[in-house]
Amino acid sequence: MAMSPEGVIRYWSNAAHEESYIEINAGLQGHEGHSLTQALPLGCILTTTTNALYLMTPIGSGRQLSVTCRSLGTSQGMLAGIGRRMSSFMFGSSASHSNSFSQSIERVHVSDGNNVDGKMLHVLTGVHLQVWSISDDEQKILFDVNIDKIFRDYMCEVIWEDECDPVDLHTWMIDLQVNGDDVMIMAACWNLDISSTIYFVFGSLDMRGVPQSLSSFTVIKHTAIYNEGIEKKLAQYRFLFLDAALSLAYVHTSDTILCLSVSEANQEMENTFKHTNEKILGAGCCDGQAIFFTKAHGLLTITATFENDFTFDLTSLTVNESAWKDESAILSTVGPEQLLDMSMSTDDNQRIKAAFLLCMRKNIKDAQAIVDEVLPSSILPGHDCFLDRLVVSLSRQLVDDFPASDPRWAESVPKDMVSASSSLILHHQLEDKIKALQYFIAFLKTVGLWNRMHSIAADEQRVPTCRVLREHAEKLAAAVALCELHRVYAQTSIHLYLNHN
C-alpha cells in the first residue's frame, strides 16, 4: 500500500505484478497524509499532518478488490485539536505552558494484541502515550499517559541531579519501539538556563498496567548543541531497538547511523557511520539484523562487532543469506524433535532449557506455559531455593558448554548436548557464549523469573543470584580479553622472530 500527500491510496495485492493495482481517494477533506504504518492483517494505519488516524483495510479479491477507510480519531480527548507535526519540534513541549503549544503525533507503532485478530496501537505525541486496541469491528482507547511529566522528573534527577525545575526543561518525545510488554521511548531535553547541550535519553515503560514510572532510564553519550536549525534535525531521528538482551539500538537520521547500547553498563558501544553523498530512506529489522534502505547502496546491513566497530554487507535488491540467520548458533543445534523431547522430559532442567529455546524462537506462549508448570508462582522466593539453583545451573552450563562442531572437543561433548556455538574459531566461540548468556537473561525477564530470583549459597556465604550471573558474564569477558591479548602478542612474537632471522 502506498499513499500520496493528497490522500490517494494505491494498493497492490501482489507486489510482483506492478501494473495490477487499485486506487482510491481516502477522502482526507483537504488534509495532508503523513505516514502509513503496517497493521496486518487489518491493513495499514494512515496518519495525517493534522493528526487524524484512519484504518485502511483491503477487502475482497480479484476484480472485487477494494480498500475501505475507517476513521479511528474522535472529536474529544487527547487527539482533539492537535496542530501540525512540526510544532513541538520547533518550540519543544513546555510543562508550564502546555496549552500554548499544540502537540503532534510523532510516532505510531502497531504490535500484536491479546486477541488473535486484534492489534495494539501505540500513539506517541509530544506529551502523551496513548494505547488503543483495534480489531475488524471495534476500537477502544485503553489508556493514555502523560509521559512528558514522567520523563522530566527522571531527566532532572539523573542529568542535573535535581538542581533544576522540571518545568524549565524543553523536551521532545522522538520515537518509540515496542518490545513484548515494554515500550522503549527515545526523548531529548534541553535546559536553557544551564547550557546549550541537548541530551538524548532512552526510557522504558512496563505496559502490563498503566505505567506511573519508568522501568529503566539511560542517558546516552550522544549529544547535540542547540541552534537555529536543530529542531528539524531532531524531527529526523529514529531508532531501531533490536534486542532486549543485547540492549543494542541503532539511532539514525537521513545521513547518520549511531550504534549504541541503551544499557548503562555498555556505553562504550556508541559509534557513528557517515557516508559522503549517502541518504537513508528507511530502516527496519529482521531476525535481529538491522537493515537500512539507502540511496547509494540499496539495502545495507550493519552489525556491531566485539571491537565496537561496524561491518557492512552491501547488497542490491537482496540481502546476503547469512544475514537472515539467527544471531545465536544455539538454535541451529537443536532440531524440532529434540526440542519436543526436551519440553516433555521429566527433568526440570531439560524443560526449562526447552522453554529458553522456545523463547528465542519467539514462541513466548509455549515457553511461558512450561515455566508456569515447572516453576509456578506459588513457589515463594527464598534463599537457595529450587528456582535459584536451577537458574544458576543453566547459566553455568551455557558458560561451560562444548562447541558442538569443533573436532578438538569431539570426545568431550556429552550426548544430546545443546551447544551455544557452531564456530571453529575460539574467539567466536566465546562471543557466542556471551550472546547466549545475554539471551538467557532476557528469557528470565520475559517469563517473569528475574524478579523472583533471590540468592544461593556459595562458599558458605549468601550471594544474590543476579550477582552470580554477573560473575559468569565477567568470566566470559575476561576470557575474550585474554584471547585477544594472546592473538596480539602471538603476532608480535612472530614479527620479532621473522626480523631476527
ZAMARGU-4260 file (C-alpha; in steps of 0.2 Angstrom, whole numbers, plus 5000, padded with zeros to 4 digits):
<rodrens>
0) 5000/5000/5000 | 5006/5017/4996 | 4999/5035/4999 | 5001/5052/4991 | 5001/5068/5002
5) 4984/5072/4994 | 4977/5055/5001 | 4977/5045/4986 | 4979/5026/4991 | 4986/5014/4979
10) 4986/4995/4984 | 4994/4980/4976 | 4988/4963/4981 | 5004/4956/4974 | 5019/4967/4973
15) 5026/4956/4959 | 5013/4962/4947 | 5017/4981/4946 | 5003/4985/4934 | 4989/4977/4944
20) 4983/4988/4957 | 4968/4998/4963 | 4967/5016/4968 | 4955/5026/4979 | 4954/5043/4987
25) 4954/5041/5006 | 4944/5057/5007 | 4955/5067/5019 | 4945/5083/5016 | 4960/5093/5011
30) 4971/5087/5025 | 4988/5080/5020 | 4993/5062/5023 | 5009/5060/5033 | 5013/5041/5035
35) 5007/5023/5033 | 5010/5010/5047 | 5008/4992/5044 | 4995/4984/5054 | 4992/4967/5046
40) 4981/4958/5044 | 4969/4973/5047 | 4978/4984/5034 | 4988/5000/5037 | 4986/5015/5049
45) 4986/5031/5040 | 4991/5047/5049 | 4988/5065/5043 | 4998/5080/5047 | 4983/5086/5057
50) 4985/5071/5067 | 4969/5061/5062 | 4970/5042/5061 | 4962/5030/5048 | 4962/5012/5046
55) 4964/5007/5028 | 4958/4989/5025 | 4959/4979/5009 | 4944/4969/5006 | 4938/4957/4993
60) 4949/4949/4979 | 4951/4949/4960 | 4940/4962/4952 | 4930/4965/4968 | 4946/4971/4977
65) 4944/4987/4986 | 4951/4997/5001 | 4940/5004/5015 | 4944/5019/5025 | 4939/5020/5044
70) 4942/5034/5055 | 4950/5030/5072 | 4950/5048/5079 | 4937/5056/5090 | 4932/5074/5092
75) 4936/5073/5110 | 4951/5068/5120 | 4970/5069/5118 | 4970/5069/5099 | 4957/5083/5098
80) 4964/5100/5091 | 4982/5093/5089 | 4991/5105/5077 | 5004/5102/5064 | 5018/5090/5066
85) 5032/5102/5067 | 5025/5112/5081 | 5033/5103/5096 | 5049/5101/5087 | 5050/5120/5084
90) 5047/5125/5102 | 5048/5109/5112 | 5035/5105/5124 | 5034/5116/5140 | 5026/5109/5156
95) 5021/5126/5162 | 5013/5132/5146 | 5007/5115/5139 | 4991/5123/5132 | 5001/5136/5122
100) 5008/5123/5110 | 4999/5111/5100 | 5005/5093/5101 | 5008/5082/5086 | 5008/5064/5083
105) 5027/5059/5082 | 5026/5041/5080 | 5013/5027/5078 | 5018/5009/5082 | 5007/4993/5079
110) 5010/4977/5089 | 5001/4961/5092 | 4987/4962/5104 | 4980/4950/5117 | 4966/4944/5105
115) 4970/4933/5090 | 4963/4946/5077 | 4967/4962/5087 | 4981/4974/5087 | 4988/4986/5100
120) 4991/5004/5093 | 5003/5015/5102 | 5002/5033/5098 | 5016/5045/5104 | 5014/5063/5104
125) 5024/5077/5112 | 5017/5074/5129 | 5006/5058/5129 | 5007/5040/5125 | 4990/5033/5120
130) 4987/5015/5119 | 4972/5008/5108 | 4965/4991/5105 | 4959/4989/5087 | 4951/4975/5078
135) 4940/4972/5062 | 4924/4978/5070 | 4929/4989/5085 | 4941/5001/5093 | 4944/5007/5110
140) 4957/5018/5119 | 4964/5008/5134 | 4973/5022/5142 | 4984/5037/5139 | 4999/5043/5150
145) 5007/5059/5152 | 5025/5053/5148 | 5032/5070/5147 | 5030/5073/5165 | 5037/5056/5170
150) 5052/5059/5158 | 5055/5077/5165 | 5057/5070/5183 | 5070/5057/5178 | 5079/5070/5167
155) 5081/5082/5181 | 5086/5069/5194 | 5099/5060/5183 | 5106/5073/5171 | 5106/5088/5183
160) 5105/5080/5199 | 5089/5088/5205 | 5097/5105/5203 | 5084/5111/5191 | 5065/5113/5190
165) 5056/5101/5178 | 5045/5115/5171 | 5061/5124/5165 | 5065/5110/5153 | 5061/5109/5134
170) 5058/5091/5130 | 5055/5081/5114 | 5047/5064/5113 | 5056/5057/5097 | 5052/5039/5094
175) 5046/5023/5102 | 5048/5004/5099 | 5038/4990/5107 | 5047/4975/5114 | 5035/4962/5122
180) 5027/4971/5137 | 5039/4985/5137 | 5039/5001/5127 | 5056/5010/5124 | 5055/5028/5120
185) 5068/5040/5114 | 5067/5058/5120 | 5078/5073/5121 | 5079/5088/5133 | 5087/5105/5134
190) 5089/5117/5149 | 5091/5134/5143 | 5096/5141/5160 | 5111/5129/5162 | 5118/5126/5144
195) 5115/5124/5126 | 5118/5105/5126 | 5104/5094/5121 | 5104/5077/5129 | 5096/5061/5122
200) 5089/5048/5133 | 5080/5031/5132 | 5066/5026/5144 | 5057/5010/5146 | 5039/5008/5152
205) 5031/4992/5158 | 5014/4991/5149 | 5006/4977/5158 | 4997/4991/5168 | 4995/5010/5167
210) 5013/5015/5169 | 5017/5028/5183 | 5036/5027/5181 | 5050/5021/5170 | 5057/5004/5172
215) 5073/5009/5165 | 5081/5026/5161 | 5098/5029/5151 | 5107/5045/5146 | 5117/5041/5130
220) 5134/5049/5126 | 5127/5056/5110 | 5123/5075/5112 | 5119/5090/5101 | 5121/5108/5103
225) 5105/5119/5102 | 5105/5131/5087 | 5093/5138/5075 | 5090/5123/5064 | 5092/5109/5077
230) 5073/5106/5078 | 5072/5100/5060 | 5087/5088/5064 | 5078/5081/5080 | 5062/5078/5069
235) 5073/5066/5058 | 5079/5055/5072 | 5073/5037/5073 | 5079/5021/5081 | 5078/5003/5080
240) 5079/4993/5096 | 5085/4976/5091 | 5086/4965/5106 | 5082/4967/5125 | 5096/4955/5129
245) 5110/4965/5120 | 5102/4982/5124 | 5108/4987/5106 | 5100/5001/5097 | 5103/5010/5080
250) 5099/5028/5080 | 5098/5036/5063 | 5094/5052/5054 | 5094/5054/5035 | 5113/5053/5034
255) 5120/5046/5051 | 5119/5030/5060 | 5123/5028/5078 | 5126/5011/5086 | 5124/5012/5104
260) 5119/5002/5120 | 5104/5008/5130 | 5112/4999/5145 | 5121/5009/5157 | 5134/4996/5158
265) 5140/4997/5140 | 5140/5015/5135 | 5156/5012/5125 | 5147/5004/5111 | 5142/5021/5103
270) 5149/5023/5086 | 5145/5034/5071 | 5143/5029/5052 | 5143/5043/5040 | 5145/5041/5021
275) 5148/5055/5009 | 5133/5058/4997 | 5123/5044/5006 | 5105/5046/5011 | 5095/5034/5022
280) 5077/5032/5015 | 5071/5019/5028 | 5075/5006/5041 | 5069/4990/5048 | 5075/4974/5056
285) 5073/4955/5053 | 5078/4941/5065 | 5089/4954/5075 | 5098/4961/5060 | 5097/4979/5056
290) 5093/4983/5038 | 5094/5001/5030 | 5087/5006/5013 | 5099/5019/5007 | 5101/5029/4991
295) 5118/5024/4986 | 5119/5006/4991 | 5102/5000/4991 | 5100/4988/5006 | 5113/4989/5019
300) 5115/4978/5034 | 5125/4984/5049 | 5132/4973/5063 | 5141/4979/5079 | 5157/4968/5082
305) 5166/4964/5098 | 5179/4978/5094 | 5164/4991/5094 | 5166/4994/5076 | 5154/4991/5061
310) 5155/4978/5047 | 5145/4981/5031 | 5136/4969/5020 | 5132/4980/5004 | 5119/4972/4993
315) 5107/4977/4979 | 5089/4971/4980 | 5094/4956/4990 | 5102/4953/5007 | 5116/4940/5010
320) 5108/4924/5016 | 5119/4923/5031 | 5112/4940/5037 | 5095/4932/5039 | 5100/4918/5051
325) 5098/4919/5069 | 5111/4928/5079 | 5114/4913/5091 | 5120/4897/5084 | 5111/4888/5099
330) 5095/4887/5088 | 5104/4878/5074 | 5110/4864/5086 | 5093/4859/5092 | 5080/4851/5079
335) 5061/4851/5082 | 5060/4833/5088 | 5074/4836/5101 | 5066/4852/5107 | 5049/4842/5108
340) 5058/4828/5118 | 5066/4842/5130 | 5049/4850/5133 | 5041/4833/5138 | 5055/4827/5148
345) 5053/4823/5167 | 5069/4833/5170 | 5065/4850/5175 | 5082/4856/5169 | 5078/4850/5152
350) 5061/4858/5152 | 5067/4875/5156 | 5081/4873/5143 | 5066/4870/5131 | 5057/4885/5137
355) 5073/4895/5134 | 5074/4889/5116 | 5056/4892/5113 | 5058/4910/5119 | 5072/4913/5107
360) 5061/4906/5093 | 5048/4919/5098 | 5036/4906/5104 | 5033/4915/5121 | 5016/4907/5124
365) 5023/4889/5125 | 5039/4895/5134 | 5028/4903/5147 | 5017/4888/5149 | 5032/4877/5153
370) 5039/4889/5165 | 5022/4891/5174 | 5021/4872/5176 | 5039/4869/5182 | 5041/4885/5192
375) 5023/4890/5197 | 5021/4907/5205 | 5015/4899/5221 | 5034/4895/5224 | 5039/4909/5235
380) 5056/4917/5233 | 5069/4912/5246 | 5087/4909/5249 | 5095/4894/5240 | 5078/4888/5233
385) 5075/4877/5218 | 5072/4891/5206 | 5089/4900/5210 | 5099/4884/5210 | 5091/4879/5193
390) 5094/4897/5185 | 5112/4896/5191 | 5115/4878/5185 | 5108/4883/5167 | 5119/4899/5167
395) 5134/4888/5171 | 5130/4876/5158 | 5130/4890/5145 | 5147/4896/5151 | 5155/4879/5151
400) 5147/4871/5136 | 5157/4862/5122 | 5157/4869/5104 | 5147/4855/5096 | 5156/4857/5078
405) 5174/4859/5084 | 5183/4842/5081 | 5195/4847/5095 | 5181/4844/5108 | 5173/4829/5099
410) 5177/4816/5113 | 5172/4828/5127 | 5154/4833/5120 | 5141/4825/5130 | 5127/4816/5121
415) 5112/4827/5115 | 5120/4842/5122 | 5114/4860/5117 | 5129/4870/5111 | 5129/4889/5111
420) 5142/4889/5096 | 5145/4881/5080 | 5161/4891/5076 | 5178/4883/5075 | 5186/4900/5080
425) 5190/4901/5098 | 5186/4920/5099 | 5169/4917/5090 | 5165/4903/5102 | 5167/4914/5117
430) 5157/4928/5109 | 5143/4916/5105 | 5143/4911/5124 | 5142/4929/5129 | 5127/4931/5117
435) 5119/4915/5123 | 5120/4921/5141 | 5113/4938/5136 | 5098/4929/5128 | 5096/4918/5144
440) 5095/4934/5155 | 5082/4941/5143 | 5072/4925/5144 | 5072/4926/5163 | 5065/4943/5162
445) 5052/4939/5148 | 5045/4924/5158 | 5045/4933/5175 | 5059/4923/5183 | 5071/4938/5185
450) 5061/4947/5198 | 5058/4930/5208 | 5076/4926/5210 | 5084/4928/5227 | 5101/4921/5232
455) 5111/4905/5233 | 5124/4898/5245 | 5142/4900/5238 | 5157/4897/5248 | 5147/4897/5264
460) 5140/4914/5260 | 5123/4920/5254 | 5126/4928/5236 | 5112/4936/5226 | 5108/4925/5211
465) 5109/4940/5199 | 5127/4943/5205 | 5132/4925/5201 | 5125/4928/5183 | 5135/4944/5183
470) 5151/4934/5188 | 5148/4922/5174 | 5147/4936/5161 | 5163/4944/5169 | 5172/4927/5167
475) 5167/4926/5148 | 5173/4944/5146 | 5189/4941/5154 | 5192/4925/5143 | 5188/4935/5127
480) 5201/4949/5133 | 5214/4935/5136 | 5211/4928/5119 | 5213/4945/5111 | 5229/4948/5120
485) 5236/4931/5115 | 5232/4935/5097 | 5241/4952/5098 | 5256/4945/5107 | 5257/4930/5096
490) 5258/4941/5081 | 5271/4952/5089 | 5282/4936/5093 | 5281/4930/5075 | 5286/4948/5069
495) 5301/4948/5081 | 5306/4930/5075 | 5305/4935/5057 | 5315/4951/5060 | 5328/4941/5070
500) 5330/4928/5056
</rodrens>
